[in-house]
Amino acid sequence: MTDKYIPRTLEATIREASQYFPVITVTGPRQSGKTTMLRHMFAQLPYYSLEDLDTREFAMQDPLRFLQLNANGMILDEVQNVPHLLSYIQGVVDNQPDRRFILSGSSNFTLLRNVTQSLAGRTGVFELLPLSLKEVADEAYTSDVDRLLYNGLYPAVYKGANIPRFIYPAYIKTYLEKDIRSQLAIKDLTQFNTFLRLCANRIGSEFNATALANEVGVTSKTIQAWTSILQASYVVYLMPPYYENTRKRLIKSPKIYFCDTGLACALLGIEQPENLAFHPMRGHLFENLIVTEMLKRRLNEGKEPNIYFYRDSNQNEIDILQTAPEGLHAIEVKSAMTYSPNFEKVLLKADSLIKSNIARRTIVYTGQIESHNSGGIDITNFRHFDCC
């Protein structure tokens, strides 16, 4: 085990924002490295976890005295456990603008609801997902694809503090089955477990709550409630479809991905990287990796996601459409090492499918070509993919 610190790309964005906001709020999944990053960045401030019962009781019973423990401010972890503390923080920073409060939490829905109510205009809000490939390039880029997908990108794996065989099953049992189940007051754990595994089997596919409800044996409203919690807890990401009519993007079915492929592999019953070689979900997991890399790139810059997928009634599909000022970036993701001209088919006819300007076309795959342009299409190995 090593205590080495892995620098996070989000640090630069937070440092810039801290010049303008007296409060910084960071959300993200459990064990994604929020606390480690914030304690490293703001080492001059004392740290308090509001999951600690004594600390939580102190903060609840005497919030003003608690907030005055340090003249410069403090780092507060899992702050959603004492939501009324945020109103007192508002009063403190309004009267003492030089004080700094650094807040973190793993429940996006609960935390942001209270932050929005109490600290509007006073806090910069950021999201930290597990490691990006660039943050662990020396190790991730030398690993074969199957091992990379299996290992996932949680910091504990890359710090040598844990291994995939233990960390992800434990994450499922202690967090997904316990914490999320308690939030939803789920009585039948078997149904919820079935739901989680069915979601993993649908990676890269359109999310259909009715179909899932029929398989799990619950109502579609229950499936939607469960999915909302998984989203708010950074377990899954729902990528919307692309339509010129932006209203349709909000109401049409999204595609489902997991925020980490290691966790998805555990839910799929993949027990070692060698199992992936012939696994039917291998291509979907690789696509998941690229989608989450693009998602992390935006979130690390403090920006909203700008990725969609395209699918029409004639079964024409483009894996990813990324919006940009100059036009759309159309991306096809292939897990194959051997390049085939067939990969180009849908990109070559993208102009006939989409009215908006297609400014760039890219095929991301696992082969040896680092970067090459063929007839206006960029062909790149995923390790060299510029996902901006």
Buried (B, 14 or more C-beta within 10 A) or exposed (E): EEEEEBEBBBBEBBEEBBEEBBBBBBBBBBBBBBBBBBBBBBEEBEBBBBEBEEBBEBBBEEBEEBBEEBEEBBBBBBBBBBBEBBEBBBEBBEEBEEBBBBBBBBBBBBBBBBBEEBBEEBBBBBBBBBBBBBBBEEBBBEBEBBBBBBBBBBBBBBBEBBEBEEBBBEBBEEBBBEBBBEBBEBEEEEBBBBBBBBBBBBBBEBBBBEBBBEEBEBEBEBBBBBBEBBBBBBBBBBBBBBBEEEEEBEEBBBBBBBBBBBBBBBBBEBEEBEBBEEBEBBBBBBBBBBBBBBBBBBBBBBEEBBBBBBBEEEEBEBBBBBBEEEEBBBBBBBBEEEBEEEBBEBBEEBEEBBEEEBEBBBBBBBBEEEEEEEEEBBBBBBBEBEBE
